[in-house]
Amino acid sequence: MADAVRRAGGKRPDVEPRLKIRGIRKSFGDTRALRDISFELLPGEIHALVGENGAGKSTLIKILTGFQKQDRGEIVLDGEPVSFASTLDARAAGVAAVYQDPALFPSLTVAENIFAPRYPMRAGRVDKAAMKKAAQELLDDLGFDIRADAVVSDLSVAQCEYVEIARALSSDLRLLILDEPTSSLTPKEASDLYGVVRRLRETRGTTIVWISHRLEEVHTLADRVTIMRDGSHVRTCYVDDITTDEIIALMVGRELDLEPHHEETTLGAPVLEVRNLSATNLFEDVGFTVHSGEILGVAGLVGAGRSEVGQAVFGLVPGFRGEVLLNGVRVPRISTRRMVRSGVVYLPEDRDYEGVVTDMSVSDNLVLPSLRTISTHGLRNKRAERSFVAKQIKELEIKARPDDIVASLSGGNKQKVALGRWLSIEPGLLILDEPTHGIDVGTKAEVHAMIRRLARKERRAVIVISSDMPELLALSDRIVVMCRGHVTAELDASTATQEQIMAAAVRSAHSQSTDSASGQEE
């Protein structure tokens, strides 16, 4: 019983639930988004909510926060049935959510964001002094090292999340929902956020719902976990009573292969050689080689320069110095057009704004780069397009129809469309920047399998830029690690560890050269 009490945030497991969800149903046309969802949240617990994209998590959260109305079912908050007409209505009742993309006003101060639109008034005007004082007291009470008069546009991503949390807690909050809160944070920032969440549980008794695709966070942070699949509730249990593999199996309804694959690989000739690549304030003297049939991982913390190097190779960073060779031939003037025509493609991290055209259909997105090859006399060949699109949807397992608008797809299916449009030109080198960022574990396994197939069977060269160290260890043949614009290590992925990657990711070029000199002296 002692363990159960500890896991329940210091509360008795049989205490009256903070929130009861009973038989919630929600449909959109013919699509059943939620099917009789029922489970409970305890006072002062950290409760993980997991499931693949499309499992119904987002719809449920929108109902709990008053953004949408359920078709059937009941929500009971601290023993009282509630029905929220709006997010403001839910917030007034003590329920709020913080999403992975903070919805703050960048030109306003932290204090103004915290109290918007409930500004303290005096003589018909906003009492800025009182607002700043109250905001600073709240920030200090929460342990956030942020000035109330700081402008939001000057804050880091992590600090913006803290401001969102402070805004939610500026009223009497009973239930705080955090949606993918660590998706854009460094490991240090994520660890700090774990501490914030634990303090909220311990000092305020706030119930926390933690939604994340990073399943390691479930056992690190949560007391209990609820698993959803295809709009249905699958299981709720204490995290000590379930393994990560069991969670994955319940989420996807099948076994997944997420283990590292380091079979013997015969590498082909060098496809890309980068020599002494430098760009002011971005990276310096970067060099590496990737061969046909090889997956090269690029690791590093935020600001290390890893994405910028990939962008430079693709022609998106003007004015850099150094040499880029494709298939042994130096590229004289790099541009995106030249690189695409040479068989090099780049999949950006921000798929919504740069990877796909969200207001166009799946079909139109897939054919965009290859219109020239599947057109006849300058006119679109609809028959050829339909055949090509059907083939891509089948091979990439895109869960959508050709006419579906891309904006309506899950993150994983958007990523497949973004990748599929470039595969149409049969590239020899793919540069993939955070290829599984923000997608569920099932789709992640599918993307990993796709990347392996491209390298192993189709003999393409692949560069995977990722902040996910287990992903790099699972996928890569070699891993290049960057810190502050410099390459600080090149590791064999079959023997490398997360600790080695992290050590290299925080090692400056100066300390690296010092280490090398020390080694030579010895």
Buried (B, 14 or more C-beta within 10 A) or exposed (E): EEEBEEBBBBBEEEEEBBBBBBEBBBBEEEEBBBBBBEBBBBBBBBBBBBBBBBBBBBBBBBBBBBBBEBBEBBBBBBEEEBEBEEBEBBBBBBBBBBBBBBEBEEEBBBBBBBBEEEBBEEEEEEBBEBBBBBBBEBBEEBEBEBBBEBBBEEBBBBBBBBBBBBBBBBBEBBBBBBBBBBBBBBBEBBEBBBEBBBBBBEEBBBBBBBBBBBBEBBBEBBBBBBBBBBBBBBBBBBBEEBEBEEBBBBBBEEEBEBEEBBEEBEBEEBBBBBBEBBBEEBBBBBBBBBBBBBBBBBBBBBBBBBBBBBBBBBBBBEEBEBEBBBBEEEBEEBEBEBBBEBBBBBBBBEBBEEBBBBEBBBBBBBBBBBBEEBBEEEEEBEEBBEEBBEEBBEEBBBBBEBEBBBEEBBBBBBBBBBBBBBBBBEBBBBBBBBBBBBBBBBBBBBBBBBBBEBBBEEBBBBBBBBBBBEBBBBBBBBBBBBBBBBBBBBBEBBEBEEEBBBBBBBBEBEEBEEEEEEEEEE
